[in-house]
Amino acid sequence: MSTVAANDAKETITELVKKSDAGHDAAIMNRGDPLARLGPPGVDHDVDRAVAVAERILQTAKRIARNNITIDEIKPWTHEGRP
């Protein structure tokens, strides 16, 4: 996700909208704080999936604490679910 200052967003809104339509996200910031997020249409938050991922993270953390998981198992997950 790219970031853009609120003042710059005013000047580049057309470009931001085109990028959003192409699938890119942008966070509009004000003095380092997020104000808004501009993203592609049709992207909804899947609460059930988020809960499932959170549960998986918790289970993984428990396995790491017991030394039952390796970094080689974790690395492929960093790109899971990303296009």
ChimeraX attribute file (.defattr): number of C-alpha atoms within 10 A of each C-alpha:
attribute: neighborCount
match mode: 1-to-1
recipient: residues
	/A:1	9
	/A:2	11
	/A:3	15
	/A:4	17
	/A:5	16
	/A:6	18
	/A:7	11
	/A:8	11
	/A:9	17
	/A:10	12
	/A:11	10
	/A:12	12
	/A:13	11
	/A:14	11
	/A:15	11
	/A:16	20
	/A:17	17
	/A:18	12
	/A:19	16
	/A:20	16
	/A:21	14
	/A:22	12
	/A:23	12
	/A:24	15
	/A:25	18
	/A:26	19
	/A:27	19
	/A:28	21
	/A:29	18
	/A:30	13
	/A:31	8
	/A:32	11
	/A:33	10
	/A:34	14
	/A:35	12
	/A:36	12
	/A:37	13
	/A:38	18
	/A:39	19
	/A:40	16
	/A:41	10
	/A:42	6
	/A:43	8
	/A:44	7
	/A:45	8
	/A:46	8
	/A:47	9
	/A:48	9
	/A:49	10
	/A:50	11
	/A:51	11
	/A:52	11
	/A:53	12
	/A:54	12
	/A:55	12
	/A:56	12
	/A:57	12
	/A:58	12
	/A:59	12
	/A:60	15
	/A:61	14
	/A:62	13
	/A:63	13
	/A:64	13
	/A:65	10
	/A:66	9
	/A:67	9
	/A:68	10
	/A:69	14
	/A:70	10
	/A:71	8
	/A:72	8
	/A:73	8
	/A:74	10
	/A:75	10
	/A:76	9
	/A:77	10
	/A:78	8
	/A:79	8
	/A:80	8
	/A:81	6
	/A:82	6
	/A:83	4
